[in-house]
Amino acid sequence: MSDTKHIKVLYIHGRNRELFKIAAFSRVISSQTLKCKFLSEHFDVRCLDMETKDINKDIKLQEEEIRRFRPDVVVGSSYGGAIAVTLLQKGTWKGPTILLGQAFVKYANNDISKFWLPEGVEITLIHGTKDSIIPVEHSRLLATKGTHELVKLVEVDDQHELLSLIDNQWFLDLIQDVHNRKRNHSSSP
């Protein structure tokens, strides 16, 4: 993999159960999850701390960071995936997005009118087939929305935390590939 530190990635973390125990003292969930730390070793990454108690407050925080940081790729994990989909739906973010065990369907309260993805945006959903927190069926449903050629679902043999992505060259290559496709598409006439 070539130098990727120029690729700007906004990582939106989930409600990490292990960090809840630590965060009980501070009431804020640390952005320094294993996936965030791993991605930071390879890309220019922003991972904001969120309380994860008020989704509207957390959406606003991420909207402000998109305007400030201007990422090339957004990666949303679980609760962070719900936020990423909301940012796409609002038009705040229109770029390539990777959703890890996304919880959007859960936060949409099974309101079928909310199950949509914007047209013309590359979105990759990665979901563990052994996920006992968010059923893989939720990502299968969401993957049927948006532009068919641009929305992909990758099912991996893993749990909700998707720890198999850490130290995984395939995951790094995926981020670089979606960035390169966006850049090549933007520079074509």
Kinemage of the C-alpha trace (Angstrom):
@kinemage 1
@onewidth
@group {chain A} dominant
@subgroup {mainchain}
@vectorlist {calphas} color= white
{ca met a 1} P 0.000 0.000 0.000
{ca ser a 2} L 1.391 3.411 -0.945
{ca asp a 3} L 1.507 6.358 1.439
{ca thr a 4} L -2.053 6.948 2.640
{ca lys a 5} L -1.519 9.592 5.333
{ca his a 6} L -2.977 12.192 2.925
{ca ile a 7} L -6.371 10.422 2.946
{ca lys a 8} L -8.663 12.136 5.439
{ca val a 9} L -10.975 9.736 7.282
{ca leu a 10} L -13.698 10.741 9.708
{ca tyr a 11} L -14.270 7.763 11.996
{ca ile a 12} L -17.570 7.876 13.910
{ca his a 13} L -17.408 5.392 16.760
{ca gly a 14} L -20.179 3.320 18.232
{ca arg a 15} L -21.316 2.688 21.755
{ca asn a 16} L -18.374 0.544 22.806
{ca arg a 17} L -19.518 -1.606 25.702
{ca glu a 18} L -16.054 -1.886 27.245
{ca leu a 19} L -15.607 1.877 27.140
{ca phe a 20} L -18.979 2.361 28.866
{ca lys a 21} L -17.428 0.935 32.024
{ca ile a 22} L -14.539 3.397 31.832
{ca ala a 23} L -16.736 6.288 30.687
{ca ala a 24} L -19.051 5.997 33.670
{ca phe a 25} L -16.698 8.432 35.376
{ca ser a 26} L -16.553 10.967 32.551
{ca arg a 27} L -19.953 10.399 30.853
{ca val a 28} L -18.225 10.640 27.461
{ca ile a 29} L -17.325 7.645 25.316
{ca ser a 30} L -13.701 7.803 24.224
{ca ser a 31} L -13.058 8.013 20.525
{ca gln a 32} L -9.863 6.025 20.935
{ca thr a 33} L -11.330 2.655 20.054
{ca leu a 34} L -9.152 -0.085 18.597
{ca lys a 35} L -10.429 0.577 15.068
{ca cys a 36} L -9.808 4.308 15.418
{ca lys a 37} L -6.273 3.723 16.662
{ca phe a 38} L -5.605 1.234 13.850
{ca leu a 39} L -6.899 3.600 11.164
{ca ser a 40} L -4.885 6.489 12.658
{ca glu a 41} L -1.688 4.548 12.011
{ca his a 42} L -2.421 4.621 8.272
{ca phe a 43} L -4.614 7.654 7.490
{ca asp a 44} L -5.222 11.225 8.635
{ca val a 45} L -8.078 10.324 11.003
{ca arg a 46} L -10.455 12.344 13.155
{ca cys a 47} L -12.327 10.472 15.898
{ca leu a 48} L -14.459 12.731 18.056
{ca asp a 49} L -15.555 11.817 21.569
{ca met a 50} L -19.335 11.559 21.876
{ca glu a 51} L -21.593 10.985 24.859
{ca thr a 52} L -23.759 8.648 22.707
{ca lys a 53} L -26.833 9.496 24.791
{ca asp a 54} L -28.396 12.082 22.451
{ca ile a 55} L -28.175 11.093 18.786
{ca asn a 56} L -29.235 14.563 17.589
{ca lys a 57} L -26.417 16.182 19.586
{ca asp a 58} L -23.946 13.642 18.199
{ca ile a 59} L -25.184 14.226 14.625
{ca lys a 60} L -24.636 17.972 15.055
{ca leu a 61} L -21.116 17.357 16.401
{ca gln a 62} L -20.252 15.218 13.346
{ca glu a 63} L -21.816 17.751 10.939
{ca glu a 64} L -19.552 20.442 12.380
{ca glu a 65} L -16.526 18.171 12.020
{ca ile a 66} L -17.362 17.416 8.373
{ca arg a 67} L -17.403 21.146 7.639
{ca arg a 68} L -14.132 21.683 9.546
{ca phe a 69} L -12.145 18.597 8.565
{ca arg a 70} L -13.523 17.976 5.040
{ca pro a 71} L -12.908 14.200 5.034
{ca asp a 72} L -12.363 12.082 1.942
{ca val a 73} L -14.080 9.038 3.488
{ca val a 74} L -16.459 8.581 6.421
{ca val a 75} L -16.370 5.342 8.421
{ca gly a 76} L -19.238 4.801 10.852
{ca ser a 77} L -19.334 1.918 13.319
{ca ser a 78} L -22.653 0.701 14.790
{ca tyr a 79} L -24.184 3.822 16.429
{ca gly a 80} L -21.683 5.809 14.360
{ca gly a 81} L -23.071 4.057 11.271
{ca ala a 82} L -26.543 5.322 12.183
{ca ile a 83} L -25.092 8.831 12.374
{ca ala a 84} L -23.260 8.409 9.049
{ca val a 85} L -26.470 7.305 7.266
{ca thr a 86} L -28.311 10.287 8.754
{ca leu a 87} L -25.576 12.633 7.493
{ca leu a 88} L -25.961 11.089 4.025
{ca gln a 89} L -29.744 11.462 4.124
{ca lys a 90} L -29.498 15.111 5.225
{ca gly a 91} L -26.960 15.835 2.473
{ca thr a 92} L -24.383 17.015 5.015
{ca trp a 93} L -22.078 14.283 3.685
{ca lys a 94} L -22.139 13.134 0.054
{ca gly a 95} L -18.900 11.178 -0.200
{ca pro a 96} L -17.785 7.569 0.074
{ca thr a 97} L -18.957 5.906 3.256
{ca ile a 98} L -18.095 2.647 4.990
{ca leu a 99} L -20.608 1.341 7.518
{ca leu a 100} L -19.413 -1.222 10.067
{ca gly a 101} L -22.200 -3.227 11.706
{ca gln a 102} L -24.436 -0.204 11.167
{ca ala a 103} L -27.242 0.424 13.637
{ca phe a 104} L -29.283 2.791 11.443
{ca val a 105} L -32.184 0.379 11.009
{ca lys a 106} L -32.377 0.013 14.799
{ca tyr a 107} L -32.384 3.785 15.363
{ca ala a 108} L -34.975 4.299 12.626
{ca asn a 109} L -37.384 2.308 14.837
{ca asn a 110} L -38.404 0.049 11.949
{ca asp a 111} L -39.954 3.026 10.136
{ca ile a 112} L -39.676 1.726 6.560
{ca ser a 113} L -39.984 5.285 5.160
{ca lys a 114} L -36.568 6.056 6.685
{ca phe a 115} L -34.822 3.071 5.039
{ca trp a 116} L -33.179 4.797 2.098
{ca leu a 117} L -29.725 5.816 0.927
{ca pro a 118} L -28.992 8.730 -1.403
{ca glu a 119} L -28.411 8.061 -5.079
{ca gly a 120} L -24.926 8.462 -6.547
{ca val a 121} L -22.959 7.779 -3.344
{ca glu a 122} L -20.547 4.891 -2.871
{ca ile a 123} L -21.454 3.040 0.318
{ca thr a 124} L -19.899 -0.183 1.579
{ca leu a 125} L -21.588 -2.012 4.436
{ca ile a 126} L -19.497 -4.518 6.392
{ca his a 127} L -21.366 -6.710 8.842
{ca gly a 128} L -20.420 -9.723 10.940
{ca thr a 129} L -22.469 -12.855 10.335
{ca lys a 130} L -22.133 -13.701 14.041
{ca asp a 131} L -23.345 -10.270 15.207
{ca ser a 132} L -25.613 -10.757 18.227
{ca ile a 133} L -26.150 -6.990 18.798
{ca ile a 134} L -27.362 -5.801 15.366
{ca pro a 135} L -28.710 -8.532 13.054
{ca val a 136} L -26.893 -8.820 9.715
{ca glu a 137} L -30.363 -8.671 8.130
{ca his a 138} L -30.417 -4.941 8.936
{ca ser a 139} L -27.436 -4.346 6.656
{ca arg a 140} L -28.857 -6.690 4.032
{ca leu a 141} L -31.997 -4.531 3.970
{ca leu a 142} L -30.121 -1.224 3.823
{ca ala a 143} L -27.812 -2.570 1.076
{ca thr a 144} L -30.826 -2.817 -1.248
{ca lys a 145} L -31.186 0.996 -1.175
{ca gly a 146} L -29.269 3.736 -3.009
{ca thr a 147} L -27.535 3.295 -6.356
{ca his a 148} L -27.283 -0.445 -6.962
{ca glu a 149} L -23.805 -0.298 -8.576
{ca leu a 150} L -22.419 1.833 -5.731
{ca val a 151} L -23.844 0.106 -2.649
{ca lys a 152} L -22.069 -3.072 -1.574
{ca leu a 153} L -22.520 -5.434 1.344
{ca val a 154} L -19.593 -7.471 2.648
{ca glu a 155} L -20.437 -10.128 5.217
{ca val a 156} L -17.536 -11.303 7.358
{ca asp a 157} L -17.210 -14.186 9.780
{ca asp a 158} L -17.092 -11.998 12.888
{ca gln a 159} L -19.026 -10.566 15.842
{ca his a 160} L -20.498 -7.053 16.158
{ca glu a 161} L -17.176 -5.481 17.150
{ca leu a 162} L -15.610 -6.575 13.827
{ca leu a 163} L -12.219 -7.039 15.446
{ca ser a 164} L -11.088 -8.996 12.373
{ca leu a 165} L -10.738 -5.633 10.587
{ca ile a 166} L -7.945 -4.530 12.911
{ca asp a 167} L -4.519 -5.142 11.369
{ca asn a 168} L -6.316 -6.255 8.214
{ca gln a 169} L -4.773 -5.074 4.951
{ca trp a 170} L -8.059 -5.678 3.112
{ca phe a 171} L -9.787 -3.041 5.286
{ca leu a 172} L -7.017 -0.511 4.630
{ca asp a 173} L -7.118 -1.260 0.898
{ca leu a 174} L -10.897 -0.786 0.880
{ca ile a 175} L -10.571 2.717 2.325
{ca gln a 176} L -7.830 3.608 -0.137
{ca asp a 177} L -9.842 2.162 -3.053
{ca val a 178} L -13.029 4.125 -2.264
{ca his a 179} L -10.924 7.262 -1.885
{ca asn a 180} L -9.187 6.655 -5.232
{ca arg a 181} L -12.489 5.995 -7.035
{ca lys a 182} L -13.907 9.240 -5.644
{ca arg a 183} L -10.794 11.167 -6.705
{ca asn a 184} L -10.768 9.603 -10.194
{ca his a 185} L -14.497 10.255 -10.622
{ca ser a 186} L -14.073 13.897 -9.522
{ca ser a 187} L -11.253 14.507 -11.989
{ca ser a 188} L -13.029 13.010 -15.014
{ca pro a 189} L -14.806 15.424 -17.402
